[in-house]
Amino acid sequence: MIEQFTGEYRWLSNFYPCEIRFRGKRYFAVEYAYLSAKSTDKEWKKMCSEASEKPGKIKKKASTCNLYLIGRQLKLT
């Protein structure tokens, strides 16, 4: 059983560095794209796509912002 996303399982984390394209924007971790999808605010989306801050820090900011989850309408293609 996998207990943590470290070592050989690090790549399973949403915070793992990778390039992902979602709705015409490029993100540098799945977590950036996920958090971007939680708002329609253009500045928020820009901050998520530029990856100027670590995903954990943006996730922390998300808890203090008025964000919403699109839910079932959200589809990755």
C-alpha positions as CSV (number, residue, x, y, z in Angstrom):
1,M,0.0,0.0,0.0
2,I,1.2,3.5,-0.8
3,E,1.3,5.6,2.3
4,Q,2.9,8.8,1.0
5,F,3.6,10.4,-2.4
6,T,7.4,10.3,-1.8
7,G,10.3,8.5,-3.3
8,E,9.3,6.3,-6.2
9,Y,5.6,7.4,-5.8
10,R,6.3,11.1,-5.8
11,W,5.0,11.4,-9.4
12,L,1.5,10.5,-8.1
13,S,1.2,13.8,-6.2
14,N,-0.8,16.7,-7.7
15,F,2.2,18.8,-6.7
16,Y,4.6,16.9,-8.8
17,P,6.2,19.2,-11.4
18,C,4.9,18.5,-14.9
19,E,3.5,20.5,-17.8
20,I,-0.2,20.2,-18.3
21,R,-2.5,22.2,-20.7
22,F,-6.0,22.9,-19.6
23,R,-8.5,25.2,-21.3
24,G,-5.9,26.9,-23.4
25,K,-3.4,27.6,-20.6
26,R,-0.2,25.9,-19.5
27,Y,0.3,24.8,-15.9
28,F,3.4,23.3,-14.2
29,A,1.6,20.9,-11.9
30,V,-1.9,19.3,-11.8
31,E,-2.6,21.3,-8.6
32,Y,-2.1,24.6,-10.4
33,A,-4.7,23.6,-13.0
34,Y,-7.1,22.3,-10.4
35,L,-6.9,25.5,-8.3
36,S,-7.3,27.6,-11.4
37,A,-10.5,25.8,-12.3
38,K,-12.0,26.8,-9.0
39,S,-12.5,30.5,-10.0
40,T,-13.5,32.6,-12.9
41,D,-11.2,35.4,-11.7
42,K,-8.6,36.2,-14.4
43,E,-5.9,37.4,-12.0
44,W,-6.3,34.1,-10.0
45,K,-6.0,32.1,-13.2
46,K,-2.9,34.1,-14.2
47,M,-1.3,33.5,-10.9
48,C,-1.9,29.7,-11.2
49,S,-0.7,29.5,-14.7
50,E,2.5,31.5,-14.1
51,A,3.5,29.3,-11.2
52,S,5.2,32.2,-9.5
53,E,4.5,30.6,-6.2
54,K,4.7,27.0,-5.1
55,P,1.4,25.0,-5.5
56,G,1.2,24.5,-1.7
57,K,1.3,28.2,-1.1
58,I,-1.4,28.8,-3.8
59,K,-3.5,26.1,-2.2
60,K,-3.2,27.9,1.1
61,K,-4.3,31.2,-0.5
62,A,-7.3,29.3,-2.1
63,S,-8.6,28.6,1.4
64,T,-8.9,32.3,2.1
65,C,-10.4,33.3,-1.3
66,N,-14.0,33.1,-2.5
67,L,-13.6,30.3,-4.9
68,Y,-16.1,27.7,-6.2
69,L,-15.7,24.3,-7.8
70,I,-17.3,23.9,-11.2
71,G,-17.9,20.2,-10.3
72,R,-19.3,17.9,-12.8
73,Q,-19.1,20.4,-15.6
74,L,-15.3,20.3,-15.3
75,K,-13.8,17.9,-17.8
76,L,-10.2,17.4,-18.6
77,T,-9.6,16.7,-22.3
